[in-house]
Amino acid sequence: MSECLRHHLQYFYNASAYGLAGEIERPMRHSISAQAATTLAGSGGRGFQRIENFSVSPFVSFDAAYTEVGGSFDDCQNQHTTFAYSVIEGLNIAGMVTADRVVARMAIYSPTVPGTGDSQEASKKKSKKSGKAAAKEDQHTFDITGSYFDNLRVAGHKIDVQLATHRLHQYQTYRDLSSAVTSGADDLQPWGKLDDTRLSKLEELGNQYHALTGFGSRARKWKTNKEHRCMDGMFWCSAAGHYNLHKEFPETELHGFGGIICIPKFGVVRLAEVVVHQHRRQLHMLRVDMCSTSNGNIIGGGAGGGGSMPPP
């Protein structure tokens, strides 16, 4: 009997993307459902959504938001591949946060398993591999290369942040990132690299911005105790954790802590957050928590996914 060359479905794809969503609590209640949201079917394929000329005045508006997800088997790499892509154009959040373009990209390559989607010859080659190469093969690899902000402004200040996509590219697997974060990697933390003075300031601001309540103490625990650097196998990182607001704007009323920017009498802006689990990652390019004259949150530019093989 001849060998079947088709790649039988022994894999569950996982990918999703959204343009923008939010929840306004004050001075009026309004729920902003996820705009241009799309989810990939477990069998793979493609999904696409586009929304234009969206507005919830005076809180948020954008010219266009579109997303795409996809999953398929890559014959050249002999792996299941997944991607998620989100773009927002002409974004304006309460006149305080604006951007010409916000792009989120997530690419995922899944581990191959001998005998699943492989030819007999490929399976034999895999079985001979050992050491680091084999260890890397049994994990998903993730990459956010191509994610960026175009003309991002916060409270009128142009935030020229080059995301540390190269750093996350170094730690594409969960094992590599876990090792880096638990060992230090201050530049990948949402609050960046902080000395005791800056940590105390972050804790103090928790009394002014309810979106930062408990955030400073969490940062201090992470800095002083390695046991607090991982919670149930999950890591919270930022591709903007290295950003130094006060280096660009020495005299400003804004407070910056890595990828976090505090705007007096408005709220907190978080940039390029990455939530990492063992088999999936999620990128949120922009999160705004309004906690002063208005109250609510708006999150935009989301892309992520993973995948899994069925149990034996």
N, C-alpha and C positions, 0 to 999 in steps of 0.2 A: 504494500500500500504506500502510495507517495505521501510525502510529508506536506501537511497543510501550511501554506505560507502566510495565511491571514493572521492578523494580530487580534486574537480573541479578547473579548472584553472581560478582563480580570482586574479592572482598576476603576475607582470611583473618583471622578474629577470634582474639583471644588474651586470656584472662583466667583467673585462678585465685585461690583463697582457701583459707585453712585456719584452724582454731581454735588448735591447739597441737600442738607436736611436741618431741621431745627425745632426748637420748642420755645415760644415766647410766653412768659408768665405775667409780665407787668410792663407797661401800664394797661395792656390788654392781653387776653389769652388767645394764642393762636398756635396751632400745630402745623408745622411745615413738613409735609410728608416727603420722603426721599425722592428727589427729582432726578430724572434720567437714570434710575436704578435698573440694574440688570444682573441676573444670576445665571450661572452656567449649569446646564443639566448634568446630572451625574454621569451620563454617558459621553459627555464632551460635546463638541460642535461649536456653535457660535451664538452670541447674544449681542444685541446692539439697541441703544436707546438715545434719543436726542430731544431736548427741550429748548425752546427759544423764547426770548423776551419775557422772562419771569420776574415778578415783582411782588413783594409784600411790604408795602410802604409803611413806615419809613425805615424798616429794619434791614431789608436785603433785596438786591436785584442783580440780575446778570443778563447778558445778551444771549448767551447760549451755553448749554452744558450737554456733553455727550459722553457716552461710555461704551466700551466694548469688552467682551470677555471671549475666551476661546480655549478649547482643549482638544488635543489630538496626539497621535503617536508619531514621533519623529524617527523615520527609518534610518537616517544618517547617524543619529546619536543613539539609536536603539533605546529611547526613553519616552515616557509619557510627558508631554509638555503642556503647560497651562499659562495663560496670560490674562491680565486685567489692566484696563486702561481707562483713565478718567480725565476729562478736560473741562475747565470752566473758563469762559471768555467774558471780559467786561464785568468783573465782579465788584460789587459795592456793598459793604456791610456797614450800615448806619453812617456812612460818610467817614468812618474811622479806619476801616480796613478796605483797601482797594487793590486790584491787580488787573492788568491787561489779560493775563493768562495764568492759570494754575494747572499744572500737568502732573498726574500721578501715574506711574507705571510699575507693574509688578510682573516679573517673569519667574516661572517656577519649573524646574526640571525635577522629575521624580526618580527615586531609586529604581533601578532595574532588578528584576528577580529572575534568575535562571529558570528557563522553562515557561516563563510568562511573557508572551509576545516576542520571544527570541527563537532563533533557529537553533538546531542542535549544536552547530558549530560555534555560535555565539555563546551558548551556555557553557560549552567546554572551556572557552577562553576565559569567561568570568570566573569559573571555578578555580582557575590557576592563580588568580590575583590574590594578593595578600598585603598586609601592612596598611599604610595610610591610604593608598588608592582604594583598597577594598572597604576600609572604614568609611571613606567619603561616599562610596557608592550606595551604602545602605541608608542614606539620609536624603531628604529633599534639599535642593539648593535654591536659594531665592536671590533676586537681584532687582534693585529699584533704579538702575541706571536709566536716565532719560526723564526722571522726575525733576521738576524745577518750577520756580516762580518767575514771571516776567513782569517787571515794573511793580513789584509789591511795595505798597506804602502803608505805614501804620501811623495814624495821627499826623499825617502829612509828611512824615519822614520816610525817605526811600530806604527800604531794607534790602541791601544788596548782599544776600546770603547765598553762597555757593554750597549747595547741599553736599554733605560728606558721603556721597554715593560710593566713592572709592573705598571708604572705610568699611561700609557694609558689604561691599563686594569682596573684601578680604575675609569676611566671616559669613559666607553664604550658607553654611550648614548650621543647624541648631547647636551641634557640639562645639564648633569653632566659636560661635558667638557667646555661648554659655561660658566657655573658658575665658574669653576676653573680658566679659562683663564682670564675672566674679573675681577676676584678678585686678580690676580697676576700670580702665576705659572710660575715664571721666568725660571725655568729649562726646561719648555716645549717650550720656544721660540727659533727660529732658531739661534739667537745671544746669547742666554744664559743670565745669570745674570751679568749685567754690572753696574759699578758705573759711576760717571760723567767723570772720567778720561778715562775710557775704551770707553765710548760712544763718547767722543771727538776724540779718536784715530780711531774708526770705521768711523766716519764722515770724518776724514782726509784721510783715505785710499780710500774713494770714488773718490778722485782726481787721484789716481794711478791705480785703478782697475775699469774700466767702468762697470763691472758686479756688483759693489757695489754702483753705482750712486744712490743717494737718499735713500740708505739702512739705513745709520746711522741716518738720520733725522726721518725715519719711526720708528726706534727703540726708539729714544728719545720721539717721540709723544706717542708711546705705553706706555712708562714708566711714563710719566707725565700726560697723559689724558686718562681716561678710555673710552671716546667716540671713540678713535682710535683703540680700542682693538678688534673690530669686524667690518668687511666691508661687507655689504650686506649679512649678515648671514654666512659669510665664515671665517674660522680661518686657519692660517698658523702656523704649529707647527713643532717640530723636536724631534725625539726620541733620539737625540744626543745633545740636547740643554744643558745638564748638563756637557758635556765634557770640561775638562780643559787642553788644550794642553801645556800650560806653566808650569803646575805642573809636567808633565812627562818630558818635555824638557825645563828646565829653560833658557838654552842658545841656541837659535836657531834663524835663520833668518825668520822663518815662523811666521805668526800672526794667533792666534786662537781666535774665538769668539763663544763659544758653538759649534754647529755643523758646523761652517764655518771656513775653513782654507785657508789663503791667502799665495800663493807661489810667491815670487818675480820673476819678469820677466817671469812669466808663466800664472798665473790666480788664480781662486777661486774654491775651492772644497766645496760642501755642502753635508752633510750626513743626511740620514734618514729623509727626509722632509715628512710631513703629511699634506695634504690639506683636510680640514674638511668642509663638507656641511651638512645640516640638514638630508638628506636622503642618503648620500654617503660619502665615504672617499677614498683617493688615497694616497698610499705610494710610494715615489721615493727614493730608497736607496742611489743613488749616482748621483750627478750632477756636472759636471766640465765645467766651463766657462773659456776658454783660451782667454786672452786679452792682450797679449804682443807680443812675437816673432811670435805667431800664433793667429788667431782669429776664434772663433767658440764655439760650445757647444756640449757636449755629456752627455746624461742622461741614466741611466741604473738601472735595478732592479725595475720594476714598477708592482704594484698589487693594485687592488681596486675594488670597486663596491658598490652596495646598493640594491635598489628595491622599488617597490611601489604597492599599491593596486589601482584598477581603481576607479574613482570618483563615488559617489552614483548615 
